[in-house]
Amino acid sequence: MRTSVVKKGDEFLRYEIREIVEVAKKIEALGVPMTYENIGDPIAKGERVPDWMKETVARACYVDSTYAYAPTKGLESARKFVLERFSDSSVCTPEDVIFFNGLGEAINKIFSNLPNNARVIGPNPVYPSHATAEAMHHGGKAITYSLDPKNGWEPDLIELENKIRYHEGIVGILVVNPNNPTGAVHKRETLEKIIAMAKEYDCFVIFDEIYQNVVFPGKTVIRLCDIVGDVPGIAMKGISKEIPWPGSRCGWIEVYNADKDSEFKAYVNTILVSKMLEVASATLPQAVMAEVLSHPKYPTHFAARVDKYRKRAETGVRILSESKYLKVPSPDGVFYLTAVFENAEDEETGTKLKTNDTRVRSFVDSFPLEKFRMDKRFAYELMASEGICVVPLSGFECPLDGFRMTLLEEDGAKFEETCKKIVRATNAFFEPFPKVLEKIPHAANLTSMDEVV
Ligand SMILES: Cc1ncc(COP(=O)(O)O)c(C=O)c1O
């Protein structure tokens, strides 16, 4: 090409949650039945949409206005409703709400409308769309602060403050609460310190609160609107996880304190104008969400879902913790379980696992495994040996190795079985290979567990 058509930073354009499925599908085509534990889509995992909900949506389909464009910010009725239901109308008005085609779109617009040198520091691990959008807008690696699995995945505030202090480009702090992938609900005290930091260093805050209600009994989510004070902020919310209707592609942002900072106000306006260029977001989910969420059957339906995730979390933590190679902090909510590898000697650790078919082995070996992080090699071995697809933790911009699985499995017995298989694969992956080989004649000629078993 006369001039490069590849944007700087394209190597950071990754979305492991879906990319790994391409590999899983090919392994499945070679005859390994696959259990997909990678994506946070309850419907894809078999959760039934209740008839009353389908009927509500169907009725809306008979109303002509649901076929029209919505205003750019979204239907006024929907903006009023979300403030009442999910927020605090003393902190923000319907004019400060903007709907998007899923929060995924909002994430993209929030980062791509910042100047390249204006950086947003986000947690690690983090939902990859945030890290990728930050990296792409800047043309380099995303900038992050650590969440500590030994401290309930709370943010390392010292690291966060040091990075903000010494990196003048940082103008925004991202918090994902409740957190994907860890399932942690952050403490009020932690969040208040982050707000205080934003104020001290003249930054704005972004709180992704898409899971704000998907929390287990006894856990309270402190929302940005509860503590924001006069700091400029954006809260991100949606119905993908809540109703759950991820296919509706419906999320929104709530902008707080735009009037308190003219630069922040101008930035929010660029987000709005870039939305305007696309006209508006889908009308139907906005038109119908109030009726669905206010339906008399909704509270019991939602409570049953959350209770199922809680039970799965208990089972998952119990079974996975049986492996000395896995650290599995109990989640406070959300529908994921994140395990961190422990007791591995180094990044090179990890044995190839037994596969039933040499074609599967050859397929996995066709990847440059030696260049992969340990957890990605594990994820590939797990698919090949046990037919389970999880997402390596490195796919969440995380320096720790491990994996994320979902808590969405409908069948409790199958979920237990999946966890047991993961434990079996983990132990086999980390058992020191040479010790096994010591007992086998001509061991020096063997290159993988395939040949051992
Ligand atoms: C933390 C978080 N934010 C945003 C999204 C995007 O949600 P959607 O685009 O479906 O609204 C997801 C989806 O999994 C998520 O986990």
The ligand as a Gaussian input file, in Angstrom:
#p B3LYP/6-31G(d) Opt

LIG

0 1
 C      -17.252000      -5.792000      32.637000
 C      -17.967000      -5.771000      31.322000
 N      -18.198000      -4.583000      30.730000
 C      -18.824000      -4.499000      29.554000
 C      -19.252000      -5.640000      28.895000
 C      -19.922000      -5.481000      27.563000
 O      -21.273000      -5.735000      27.661000
 P      -22.290000      -5.501000      26.469000
 O      -21.508000      -5.002000      25.293000
 O      -22.935000      -6.802000      26.222000
 O      -23.262000      -4.472000      26.968000
 C      -19.035000      -6.899000      29.465000
 C      -19.437000      -8.124000      28.771000
 O      -19.126000      -9.223000      29.130000
 C      -18.372000      -6.966000      30.716000
 O      -18.138000      -8.131000      31.311000

